């Protein structure tokens, strides 16, 4: 359960970073922030794929 929260948090952080880079930042720094946000988004995607593939646990 906690790892899925980390994935959701990664998606939220990436979305906030992209929103800030579009509204507040310009130039190469905005591009750098978007690149970092994309890497965080990929990290969240890997976590979510792991959570979905692992499936429900018996209990």
N, C-alpha and C positions, 0 to 999 in steps of 0.2 A: 504494500500500500504506500509506504513512504517513498519508494522509488518512483511511483507514478506521480506523486506530488512534486518530485524534483523535475520530472518531465514537463508537467503543467507549468511549473515555475519558470523553466527554461523558455517555454513558448511565450509566457507573459513578458519576461525580460527582453526577449528578442523583439516582440511587437512594440514595446515601449522604446527600445533603442531605435528602431526604424522610424517610428513616429517622431521622435526627437530629431533624428538626423534630417528628416524631410522638412520640419518646421523651423528649427532653430539653427542648424548648422549649414555651412556651405563649404565648397571646395574639397580638398583632399581629406580633410578631417571627417566630413560627412561620409565620404566613400569608405574610410577606414572603419567608422562606426557601423556602417551597413555590412561590411565584410565580417566584422566581429559578431554582429547580430545573426548573420547567416550561419556562422560556425556554431553559435549557441543553438540556433534553430535545428541544425543537423544533429547536435547532441541530444536535444529533446526528442527528435524523431527516432533516433536509435533507442532511447529509453522507452518510448511508447511502443515501438515494434517489439522490444523485449517483453514488455508487460502483456501485450496482446498474445504473443506466441506462447508465453509460459502458461497462459490460460488459468482457469480457476483451480484452486487447490482443493484437495479433498478435505473434508472436515466437518 
